[in-house]
Amino acid sequence: MSAVFYLTTPIYYMNGEPHIGHTYATVVADTLARYHRLCGERTFLLTGSDEHGEKVLEAAAERGVPPQEITDHYSAIFRSTWDELGLHYDRFIRTTEPAHRQVVQGILQTLFDRGQIYFQEYGGNYCVGCERFLTERDLVDGLCRDHERAPEHRTESNYFFKMTEHFEWLVGHFEEHPDFVRPERYRNEALAMLRDESGLGDLCISRPKSRLHWGIELPFDADYVCYVWFDALVNYLTGAGYPDGEEFPEFWSECQHVIGKDILKPHAIFWPTMLHALGVEPPRHLNVHGFWNVDDRKVSKSLGNMVAPLIMRDRYGFDAFRYYLMRDMVFGLDASFSEEALVARVNADLANNLGNLVSRTLNMTERFTEGRVPEPGPGDEPERAVESALAQAVAEVDRRVREMALHRALEAILRAVDAANRYLEQREPWKAAKDPERAGGVATTLYTCCEALRITALLLSPFLPEKSAEILARLGLEGALKGARLPADASWGRIPVGSPTSVGKPLFPRIESEEQPA
C-alpha cells in the first residue's frame, strides 16, 4: 500500500449542467478518495472544468454572451452541485486559470523546442462535439458514435505533435504494465487502436484563431490556439503542482485517472505519448467506466436525456442514489438507469436489510439494556460466525476497492449484514429475554449486533458517508470516523461497553409503491 494516493476525475465540459454521467464519475472518485484516506493514505482528489473549445463557443453564440461568461456560469454550477451533494475534492481546477495556461504554454514550448511539433496542412472529418478529427472507426452509419451527428469535412493548416514516434514505446508500456488501462477490455481496445495503421496518425494540436479564438494561445505562434484536448489533459499535471511543486513527484508516481469510455482514445493514446515526449512517466492506472443509458441511449446533454443529481437527491436522498450508482453498475460496463430499479435496490438492500438490522438492534438495546451497549458474556459459535463474516468483509472490501470492483465491495458488506440479520433471527433476543434460561445471553447478542453495526458503518463510510455517520452516532460514537483507520479500527471488540444508543427514525424508510414514479 502506498503512502499517497492521487486521483482525478475527467474535467467536465462547460456547456451544460451536471447529469448522471458526471455524477457517477465524481461519486466513484469521492468514494475511492474516502476509502484511501480511511486507510491512512495521504490523498489528493482533483476535479474541475474544461472551458475552451468550440462547444463553449457554440453555447455562447446561442445565448449571445462571451464564452467566459458561459464557463463562469457552468463552472459555478458544477462546483456548487458537488458541494451540495457532499462530494469532496482537494482542488477544483479551471482550464481558464492563469496558472494552467502557463503550464500548457510551457509544455508546448518545450515540445516545440525538442522538435516534437511541426506545421502542415491537413484535411479530414471533424466532429464539433468531440472537438477532433474522426477516423472511419469513430463513425456509425456516417455519424459520430458518441454524438450521433455527421462530421464536417475540414481542411486547414495546423501544428501537429509527433505522436506516432511514441507508439512503439506505448505498446511496450501496455505489455509491461497490463493493468495500466483497466478493465482489460479497454486495454485491448487501446492496443487495437495502436496496431491499426490506418486509424491513427500524428495529433493536430492547434486551431487557427481565424476560426476559433477561444483557447490558450500557442507560445510560438500567436495566430493559433491550443487544441482543447491537449489543453485539458495537461490539467492533471497542473493540478498536482507540475513542474516544480514539492509534492508533485510523490503524488504523480501514484496518479490514477477515472474516465468514461468515450474519452479512452485521448487518455490512453494522446496523453501517455504527450507525457513520454515531455519526459514524464504515465499515470499508474487509467480506470475506465461505461455509460449510464436511458432508453438504451447514452445519457448526454446533446441527446436530451439527462438525469439531474440534485433532483435524485431531493427525491430519494443522495446516499441512496450514490449507493444505486455504485451497486448497479459494474465498473467498465454499461448500465441502464431507471427509477424503478433504484427504488427496488434501495428497498431491498438499504431498507429491508441494513435499515432493518439498525432498527431491530437499537430498539432491543433500548428495551432490554437501557439504551446502552451491554457487557457481553462468553461468545459461542454463532457469535464467532458474525465476527468471522465481518473480518471477511474487511479483507474483501479492500481487495475489491483497489481493483475497481465497487459493486463487489458493496456485495461483501451486505453479505456481512445478512449474516448479522441471520444471527439475530437465530438468537431471538425478543424471546430469549422472557426465558429465564436464555435471558443471560441477550446482552451478548445485542453487543454482537452493535459491534457488527459499528464495523459495517466503518466499511460503508466511503460509500454512504451520511448514513454511516448516522449509524455510528446512534451507537453513541458520533465523530468516530474522524481519525478512524482501516483495517485496525475494524477489528472486533472495539465498541465501548456502556456507549449510549438511540433508536431514531428509520435509517432508510421503505419507498412504497405509490411513491414510485409512473
TIPAPA-654840 format. One record per residue (C-alpha): residue number from 1; residue in one letter; z, x negated, y negated. Coordinates in steps of 0.02 Angstrom, whole numbers. Last residue first. Layout:
BEGIN
(pt NUM,'A',(Z,X,Y))
...
This chain:
BEGIN
(pt 518,'A',(-654,2261,-304))
(pt 517,'P',(-525,2133,-354))
(pt 516,'Q',(-361,2134,-259))
(pt 515,'E',(-215,2219,-342))
(pt 514,'E',(-231,2375,-233))
(pt 513,'S',(-221,2263,-80))
(pt 512,'E',(-51,2192,-123))
(pt 511,'I',(-30,2014,-181))
(pt 510,'R',(129,1953,-96))
(pt 509,'P',(250,1880,-220))
(pt 508,'F',(251,1691,-209))
(pt 507,'L',(426,1622,-243))
(pt 506,'P',(504,1794,-228))
(pt 505,'K',(634,1810,-367))
(pt 504,'G',(790,1704,-369))
(pt 503,'V',(904,1661,-224))
(pt 502,'S',(1016,1527,-296))
(pt 501,'T',(1096,1377,-211))
(pt 500,'P',(1243,1269,-264))
(pt 499,'S',(1249,1097,-179))
(pt 498,'G',(1403,1094,-69))
(pt 497,'V',(1330,968,53))
(pt 496,'P',(1207,857,-39))
(pt 495,'I',(1031,858,36))
(pt 494,'R',(994,685,103))
(pt 493,'G',(1003,719,290))
(pt 492,'W',(827,683,347))
(pt 491,'S',(724,550,260))
(pt 490,'A',(601,621,134))
(pt 489,'D',(683,521,-5))
(pt 488,'A',(632,358,77))
(pt 487,'P',(449,402,110))
(pt 486,'L',(415,433,-29))
(pt 485,'R',(510,411,-190))
(pt 484,'A',(601,528,-309))
(pt 483,'G',(630,460,-486))
(pt 482,'K',(613,630,-566))
(pt 481,'L',(580,749,-423))
(pt 480,'A',(765,793,-413))
(pt 479,'G',(763,871,-586))
(pt 478,'E',(848,1029,-523))
(pt 477,'L',(928,998,-354))
(pt 476,'G',(1039,1152,-334))
(pt 475,'L',(932,1216,-190))
(pt 474,'R',(855,1343,-309))
(pt 473,'A',(807,1198,-422))
(pt 472,'L',(722,1112,-275))
(pt 471,'I',(619,1267,-238))
(pt 470,'E',(573,1281,-423))
(pt 469,'A',(516,1100,-431))
(pt 468,'S',(404,1134,-283))
(pt 467,'K',(338,1292,-366))
(pt 466,'E',(286,1200,-523))
(pt 465,'P',(212,1044,-442))
(pt 464,'L',(112,1130,-304))
(pt 463,'F',(0,992,-232))
(pt 462,'P',(94,836,-289))
(pt 461,'S',(260,925,-258))
(pt 460,'L',(217,986,-84))
(pt 459,'L',(295,838,6))
(pt 458,'L',(454,847,-99))
(pt 457,'A',(463,1036,-80))
(pt 456,'T',(446,1020,109))
(pt 455,'I',(584,889,112))
(pt 454,'R',(703,1004,18))
(pt 453,'L',(650,1157,117))
(pt 452,'A',(687,1071,283))
(pt 451,'E',(856,1019,213))
(pt 450,'C',(896,1199,167))
(pt 449,'C',(838,1257,339))
(pt 448,'T',(946,1130,431))
(pt 447,'Y',(1096,1168,322))
(pt 446,'L',(1070,1353,359))
(pt 445,'T',(1068,1325,547))
(pt 444,'T',(1216,1206,545))
(pt 443,'A',(1319,1329,443))
(pt 442,'V',(1274,1470,562))
(pt 441,'G',(1332,1371,714))
(pt 440,'G',(1513,1424,703))
(pt 439,'A',(1463,1607,713))
(pt 438,'R',(1394,1588,889))
(pt 437,'E',(1543,1633,1000))
(pt 436,'P',(1619,1751,871))
(pt 435,'D',(1454,1846,858))
(pt 434,'K',(1426,1931,689))
(pt 433,'A',(1365,1772,603))
(pt 432,'A',(1250,1741,752))
(pt 431,'K',(1153,1899,714))
(pt 430,'W',(1098,1856,536))
(pt 429,'P',(1096,1672,592))
(pt 428,'E',(954,1710,715))
(pt 427,'R',(943,1535,791))
(pt 426,'Q',(771,1560,868))
(pt 425,'E',(699,1654,720))
(pt 424,'L',(762,1520,603))
(pt 423,'Y',(687,1386,714))
(pt 422,'R',(520,1475,713))
(pt 421,'N',(524,1478,523))
(pt 420,'A',(567,1293,517))
(pt 419,'A',(424,1250,635))
(pt 418,'D',(303,1354,533))
(pt 417,'V',(358,1260,376))
(pt 416,'A',(322,1097,469))
(pt 415,'R',(150,1163,514))
(pt 414,'L',(127,1210,330))
(pt 413,'I',(154,1028,279))
(pt 412,'A',(27,964,406))
(pt 411,'E',(-101,1094,352))
(pt 410,'L',(-77,1039,172))
(pt 409,'A',(-115,859,220))
(pt 408,'R',(-266,919,318))
(pt 407,'H',(-334,1010,165))
(pt 406,'L',(-309,850,65))
(pt 405,'A',(-418,745,180))
(pt 404,'M',(-451,606,54))
(pt 403,'E',(-410,463,175))
(pt 402,'R',(-255,415,75))
(pt 401,'V',(-198,596,67))
(pt 400,'R',(-218,617,254))
(pt 399,'R',(-119,463,303))
(pt 398,'D',(25,501,184))
(pt 397,'V',(29,684,236))
(pt 396,'E',(30,634,418))
(pt 395,'A',(183,522,403))
(pt 394,'V',(287,647,303))
(pt 393,'A',(230,791,415))
(pt 392,'Q',(286,700,572))
(pt 391,'A',(457,673,496))
(pt 390,'L',(467,858,451))
(pt 389,'A',(424,912,628))
(pt 388,'S',(550,788,700))
(pt 387,'E',(691,859,594))
(pt 386,'V',(643,1034,649))
(pt 385,'A',(641,982,832))
(pt 384,'R',(808,892,813))
(pt 383,'E',(887,1054,751))
(pt 382,'P',(818,1148,902))
(pt 381,'E',(879,1011,1022))
(pt 380,'D',(1058,1011,960))
(pt 379,'G',(1144,968,797))
(pt 378,'P',(1327,928,775))
(pt 377,'G',(1403,1033,636))
(pt 376,'P',(1328,1054,465))
(pt 375,'E',(1426,1062,302))
(pt 374,'P',(1353,1206,205))
(pt 373,'V',(1229,1207,59))
(pt 372,'R',(1313,1328,-61))
(pt 371,'G',(1286,1510,-103))
(pt 370,'E',(1449,1571,-26))
(pt 369,'T',(1405,1512,150))
(pt 368,'F',(1357,1677,236))
(pt 367,'R',(1276,1788,105))
(pt 366,'E',(1211,1664,-22))
(pt 365,'T',(1152,1546,115))
(pt 364,'M',(1075,1697,200))
(pt 363,'N',(975,1744,45))
(pt 362,'L',(928,1563,17))
(pt 361,'T',(857,1537,191))
(pt 360,'R',(771,1705,201))
(pt 359,'S',(685,1690,32))
(pt 358,'V',(631,1508,50))
(pt 357,'L',(564,1534,226))
(pt 356,'N',(471,1691,173))
(pt 355,'G',(394,1603,24))
(pt 354,'L',(328,1464,135))
(pt 353,'N',(253,1577,269))
(pt 352,'N',(216,1755,212))
(pt 351,'A',(194,1721,26))
(pt 350,'L',(121,1545,24))
(pt 349,'D',(16,1529,180))
(pt 348,'A',(-41,1704,225))
(pt 347,'N',(-31,1792,56))
(pt 346,'V',(-103,1647,-42))
(pt 345,'R',(-245,1621,83))
(pt 344,'A',(-292,1806,89))
(pt 343,'V',(-287,1820,-101))
(pt 342,'L',(-398,1667,-122))
(pt 341,'A',(-521,1732,9))
(pt 340,'E',(-535,1898,-81))
(pt 339,'E',(-553,1807,-247))
(pt 338,'S',(-708,1724,-180))
(pt 337,'F',(-768,1545,-188))
(pt 336,'S',(-882,1472,-56))
(pt 335,'A',(-856,1291,-6))
(pt 334,'D',(-969,1138,0))
(pt 333,'L',(-918,984,98))
(pt 332,'G',(-850,817,37))
(pt 331,'F',(-668,865,34))
(pt 330,'V',(-646,1013,150))
(pt 329,'M',(-623,1155,27))
(pt 328,'D',(-505,1298,71))
(pt 327,'R',(-339,1207,57))
(pt 326,'M',(-373,1108,-101))
(pt 325,'L',(-445,1250,-205))
(pt 324,'Y',(-326,1379,-132))
(pt 323,'Y',(-174,1273,-175))
(pt 322,'R',(-242,1249,-351))
(pt 321,'F',(-254,1437,-373))
(pt 320,'A',(-79,1471,-306))
(pt 319,'D',(-5,1335,-416))
(pt 318,'F',(-100,1409,-564))
(pt 317,'G',(-27,1582,-554))
(pt 316,'Y',(-129,1726,-483))
(pt 315,'R',(-211,1822,-627))
(pt 314,'D',(-160,1716,-776))
(pt 313,'R',(-200,1553,-687))
(pt 312,'M',(-367,1623,-623))
(pt 311,'I',(-412,1672,-801))
(pt 310,'L',(-361,1500,-862))
(pt 309,'P',(-470,1417,-729))
(pt 308,'A',(-632,1509,-776))
(pt 307,'V',(-753,1537,-631))
(pt 306,'M',(-931,1502,-687))
(pt 305,'N',(-1085,1594,-626))
(pt 304,'G',(-1206,1575,-773))
(pt 303,'L',(-1334,1462,-688))
(pt 302,'S',(-1336,1339,-834))
(pt 301,'K',(-1146,1341,-845))
(pt 300,'S',(-1127,1290,-664))
(pt 299,'V',(-1060,1350,-497))
(pt 298,'K',(-1179,1303,-357))
(pt 297,'R',(-1264,1453,-276))
(pt 296,'D',(-1222,1541,-113))
(pt 295,'D',(-1153,1696,-201))
(pt 294,'V',(-1027,1584,-289))
(pt 293,'N',(-1028,1404,-231))
(pt 292,'W',(-898,1268,-256))
(pt 291,'F',(-994,1109,-231))
(pt 290,'G',(-953,955,-128))
(pt 289,'H',(-839,808,-159))
(pt 288,'V',(-875,622,-169))
(pt 287,'N',(-741,488,-170))
(pt 286,'L',(-811,321,-230))
(pt 285,'H',(-687,191,-170))
(pt 284,'R',(-637,13,-215))
(pt 283,'P',(-732,8,-379))
(pt 282,'P',(-870,-122,-398))
(pt 281,'E',(-826,-301,-445))
(pt 280,'V',(-876,-359,-619))
(pt 279,'G',(-1006,-496,-651))
(pt 278,'L',(-1107,-393,-775))
(pt 277,'A',(-1259,-386,-662))
(pt 276,'H',(-1143,-332,-522))
(pt 275,'L',(-1065,-197,-632))
(pt 274,'M',(-1234,-124,-677))
(pt 273,'T',(-1284,-129,-494))
(pt 272,'P',(-1122,-41,-446))
(pt 271,'W',(-1153,96,-576))
(pt 270,'F',(-1337,137,-551))
(pt 269,'I',(-1332,158,-362))
(pt 268,'A',(-1173,245,-300))
(pt 267,'H',(-1116,319,-465))
(pt 266,'P',(-1283,367,-543))
(pt 265,'K',(-1352,425,-374))
(pt 264,'L',(-1198,524,-321))
(pt 263,'I',(-1194,634,-476))
(pt 262,'D',(-1234,798,-388))
(pt 261,'K',(-1108,756,-251))
(pt 260,'G',(-962,782,-369))
(pt 259,'I',(-853,637,-423))
(pt 258,'V',(-680,560,-394))
(pt 257,'H',(-680,373,-435))
(pt 256,'Q',(-561,242,-367))
(pt 255,'C',(-504,81,-450))
(pt 254,'E',(-384,-36,-361))
(pt 253,'S',(-453,-202,-424))
(pt 252,'W',(-484,-117,-592))
(pt 251,'F',(-298,-89,-615))
(pt 250,'E',(-248,-269,-589))
(pt 249,'P',(-391,-345,-689))
(pt 248,'F',(-371,-221,-834))
(pt 247,'E',(-184,-237,-860))
(pt 246,'E',(-189,-366,-1000))
(pt 245,'G',(-339,-285,-1084))
(pt 244,'D',(-478,-410,-1118))
(pt 243,'P',(-641,-329,-1065))
(pt 242,'Y',(-606,-191,-1023))
(pt 241,'G',(-447,-91,-1051))
(pt 240,'A',(-449,29,-905))
(pt 239,'G',(-525,172,-1006))
(pt 238,'T',(-665,60,-1071))
(pt 237,'L',(-712,9,-894))
(pt 236,'Y',(-720,187,-828))
(pt 235,'N',(-806,240,-988))
(pt 234,'V',(-951,125,-943))
(pt 233,'L',(-1022,261,-833))
(pt 232,'A',(-1050,375,-983))
(pt 231,'D',(-1152,252,-1088))
(pt 230,'F',(-1269,207,-946))
(pt 229,'W',(-1283,393,-906))
(pt 228,'V',(-1319,439,-1087))
(pt 227,'Y',(-1464,318,-1106))
(pt 226,'C',(-1422,205,-1254))
(pt 225,'V',(-1502,236,-1423))
(pt 224,'Y',(-1662,159,-1489))
(pt 223,'D',(-1740,112,-1656))
(pt 222,'A',(-1594,-5,-1697))
(pt 221,'D',(-1649,-130,-1565))
(pt 220,'F',(-1534,-271,-1505))
(pt 219,'P',(-1366,-181,-1521))
(pt 218,'L',(-1438,-22,-1445))
(pt 217,'E',(-1372,127,-1543))
(pt 216,'I',(-1248,240,-1453))
(pt 215,'G',(-1313,417,-1442))
(pt 214,'W',(-1378,568,-1538))
(pt 213,'H',(-1544,509,-1615))
(pt 212,'L',(-1657,577,-1479))
(pt 211,'R',(-1846,592,-1500))
(pt 210,'S',(-1883,471,-1643))
(pt 209,'K',(-1722,384,-1595))
(pt 208,'P',(-1811,319,-1441))
(pt 207,'R',(-1709,337,-1280))
(pt 206,'S',(-1638,190,-1184))
(pt 205,'I',(-1576,135,-1013))
(pt 204,'C',(-1727,164,-900))
(pt 203,'L',(-1668,101,-732))
(pt 202,'D',(-1780,-6,-622))
(pt 201,'G',(-1859,79,-474))
(pt 200,'L',(-1801,205,-347))
(pt 199,'G',(-1883,327,-228))
(pt 198,'S',(-2042,245,-166))
(pt 197,'E',(-1953,102,-76))
(pt 196,'D',(-1835,222,12))
(pt 195,'R',(-1705,98,77))
(pt 194,'L',(-1591,115,-75))
(pt 193,'M',(-1599,304,-74))
(pt 192,'A',(-1563,308,113))
(pt 191,'L',(-1412,197,83))
(pt 190,'A',(-1347,322,-44))
(pt 189,'E',(-1368,466,79))
(pt 188,'N',(-1281,368,217))
(pt 187,'R',(-1133,331,104))
(pt 186,'Y',(-1135,515,56))
(pt 185,'R',(-1120,570,237))
(pt 184,'E',(-981,444,263))
(pt 183,'P',(-855,537,156))
(pt 182,'R',(-835,422,65))
(pt 181,'V',(-925,285,-28))
(pt 180,'F',(-846,111,-17))
(pt 179,'D',(-780,158,156))
(pt 178,'P',(-908,52,250))
(pt 177,'H',(-866,-102,144))
(pt 176,'E',(-968,-247,216))
(pt 175,'E',(-1119,-137,251))
(pt 174,'F',(-1114,-48,84))
(pt 173,'H',(-1091,-215,-5))
(pt 172,'G',(-1241,-287,88))
(pt 171,'V',(-1348,-141,32))
(pt 170,'L',(-1287,-172,-146))
(pt 169,'W',(-1332,-358,-140))
(pt 168,'E',(-1508,-318,-83))
(pt 167,'F',(-1521,-184,-218))
(pt 166,'H',(-1470,-299,-361))
(pt 165,'E',(-1643,-352,-423))
(pt 164,'T',(-1693,-168,-414))
(pt 163,'M',(-1581,-127,-563))
(pt 162,'K',(-1674,-234,-686))
(pt 161,'F',(-1616,-126,-833))
(pt 160,'F',(-1758,-47,-931))
(pt 159,'Y',(-1792,-26,-1117))
(pt 158,'N',(-1911,110,-1171))
(pt 157,'S',(-2090,153,-1216))
(pt 156,'E',(-2139,334,-1189))
(pt 155,'T',(-2224,453,-1069))
(pt 154,'R',(-2143,618,-1025))
(pt 153,'H',(-2184,752,-898))
(pt 152,'E',(-2056,891,-911))
(pt 151,'P',(-1951,945,-763))
(pt 150,'A',(-1952,1124,-697))
(pt 149,'R',(-1783,1209,-694))
(pt 148,'E',(-1666,1249,-550))
(pt 147,'H',(-1528,1141,-624))
(pt 146,'D',(-1468,1045,-471))
(pt 145,'R',(-1624,1044,-361))
(pt 144,'C',(-1737,1008,-509))
(pt 143,'L',(-1889,1120,-481))
(pt 142,'G',(-2059,1085,-405))
(pt 141,'D',(-2023,1182,-247))
(pt 140,'V',(-1865,1078,-226))
(pt 139,'L',(-1864,917,-328))
(pt 138,'D',(-1750,764,-325))
(pt 137,'R',(-1843,689,-176))
(pt 136,'E',(-2001,689,-281))
(pt 135,'T',(-1920,572,-406))
(pt 134,'L',(-1835,626,-567))
(pt 133,'F',(-1821,544,-737))
(pt 132,'R',(-1651,565,-816))
(pt 131,'E',(-1547,678,-928))
(pt 130,'C',(-1495,782,-777))
(pt 129,'G',(-1512,945,-876))
(pt 128,'V',(-1657,876,-979))
(pt 127,'C',(-1753,840,-819))
(pt 126,'Y',(-1893,712,-840))
(pt 125,'N',(-2047,693,-729))
(pt 124,'G',(-2130,525,-760))
(pt 123,'G',(-2206,400,-880))
(pt 122,'Y',(-2154,225,-933))
(pt 121,'E',(-2200,99,-1067))
(pt 120,'Q',(-2108,-67,-1063))
(pt 119,'F',(-1958,-166,-1129))
(pt 118,'Y',(-1841,-280,-1030))
(pt 117,'I',(-1654,-289,-988))
(pt 116,'Q',(-1570,-407,-863))
(pt 115,'G',(-1623,-564,-956))
(pt 114,'R',(-1445,-626,-972))
(pt 113,'D',(-1446,-597,-1160))
(pt 112,'F',(-1497,-416,-1131))
(pt 111,'L',(-1357,-394,-1004))
(pt 110,'T',(-1228,-463,-1126))
(pt 109,'Q',(-1298,-361,-1271))
(pt 108,'L',(-1289,-201,-1170))
(pt 107,'I',(-1111,-241,-1114))
(pt 106,'G',(-1054,-272,-1294))
(pt 105,'Q',(-1141,-114,-1353))
(pt 104,'V',(-1051,-10,-1222))
(pt 103,'V',(-882,-90,-1261))
(pt 102,'Q',(-901,-62,-1449))
(pt 101,'R',(-955,119,-1424))
(pt 100,'H',(-801,147,-1317))
(pt 99,'A',(-684,81,-1451))
(pt 98,'P',(-773,182,-1586))
(pt 97,'E',(-739,343,-1487))
(pt 96,'T',(-894,452,-1462))
(pt 95,'T',(-880,428,-1274))
(pt 94,'R',(-714,521,-1277))
(pt 93,'I',(-572,463,-1165))
(pt 92,'F',(-422,565,-1113))
(pt 91,'R',(-293,439,-1054))
(pt 90,'D',(-141,450,-943))
(pt 89,'Y',(-184,618,-869))
(pt 88,'H',(-78,767,-818))
(pt 87,'L',(-144,935,-761))
(pt 86,'G',(-9,1056,-818))
(pt 85,'L',(-129,1203,-835))
(pt 84,'E',(-103,1216,-1022))
(pt 83,'D',(-133,1028,-1042))
(pt 82,'W',(-293,1035,-938))
(pt 81,'T',(-355,1180,-1044))
(pt 80,'S',(-305,1095,-1207))
(pt 79,'R',(-405,941,-1162))
(pt 78,'F',(-557,1036,-1106))
(pt 77,'I',(-553,1149,-1260))
(pt 76,'A',(-531,1001,-1379))
(pt 75,'S',(-680,914,-1301))
(pt 74,'Y',(-780,1074,-1319))
(pt 73,'H',(-756,1090,-1507))
(pt 72,'D',(-764,905,-1552))
(pt 71,'T',(-922,889,-1447))
(pt 70,'I',(-1007,1034,-1535))
(pt 69,'E',(-954,975,-1708))
(pt 68,'Q',(-1019,801,-1668))
(pt 67,'P',(-1187,878,-1623))
(pt 66,'P',(-1209,949,-1800))
(pt 65,'V',(-1220,1140,-1810))
(pt 64,'G',(-1361,1268,-1796))
(pt 63,'R',(-1287,1352,-1644))
(pt 62,'E',(-1439,1334,-1530))
(pt 61,'A',(-1475,1164,-1607))
(pt 60,'A',(-1300,1102,-1564))
(pt 59,'A',(-1316,1160,-1384))
(pt 58,'E',(-1485,1074,-1366))
(pt 57,'L',(-1418,916,-1448))
(pt 56,'V',(-1273,915,-1326))
(pt 55,'K',(-1394,933,-1182))
(pt 54,'E',(-1500,792,-1252))
(pt 53,'G',(-1374,651,-1242))
(pt 52,'H',(-1200,603,-1302))
(pt 51,'E',(-1027,677,-1277))
(pt 50,'D',(-960,641,-1103))
(pt 49,'S',(-779,698,-1114))
(pt 48,'G',(-620,634,-1034))
(pt 47,'T',(-521,588,-880))
(pt 46,'L',(-421,434,-833))
(pt 45,'L',(-270,429,-719))
(pt 44,'F',(-160,273,-713))
(pt 43,'T',(-31,247,-577))
(pt 42,'R',(104,117,-548))
(pt 41,'E',(138,150,-364))
(pt 40,'G',(311,213,-315))
(pt 39,'C',(254,331,-177))
(pt 38,'L',(286,480,-290))
(pt 37,'R',(169,398,-415))
(pt 36,'H',(36,391,-280))
(pt 35,'Y',(62,576,-242))
(pt 34,'R',(57,630,-424))
(pt 33,'A',(-103,532,-453))
(pt 32,'L',(-184,606,-299))
(pt 31,'T',(-137,783,-351))
(pt 30,'D',(-199,759,-529))
(pt 29,'A',(-363,688,-463))
(pt 28,'V',(-388,833,-345))
(pt 27,'V',(-343,957,-482))
(pt 26,'T',(-466,871,-601))
(pt 25,'A',(-608,878,-475))
(pt 24,'Y',(-570,1061,-436))
(pt 23,'T',(-555,1111,-619))
(pt 22,'H',(-723,1037,-669))
(pt 21,'G',(-807,1134,-529))
(pt 20,'I',(-704,1291,-561))
(pt 19,'H',(-759,1303,-742))
(pt 18,'P',(-717,1212,-903))
(pt 17,'E',(-810,1267,-1062))
(pt 16,'G',(-987,1219,-1111))
(pt 15,'N',(-1098,1083,-1187))
(pt 14,'M',(-977,938,-1181))
(pt 13,'Y',(-1016,855,-1014))
(pt 12,'Y',(-864,811,-914))
(pt 11,'I',(-805,634,-885))
(pt 10,'P',(-801,616,-697))
(pt 9,'T',(-622,598,-638))
(pt 8,'T',(-544,427,-631))
(pt 7,'L',(-406,345,-530))
(pt 6,'Y',(-314,180,-548))
(pt 5,'F',(-175,150,-422))
(pt 4,'V',(-52,5,-432))
(pt 3,'A',(72,-80,-315))
(pt 2,'S',(-50,-67,-171))
(pt 1,'M',(0,0,0))
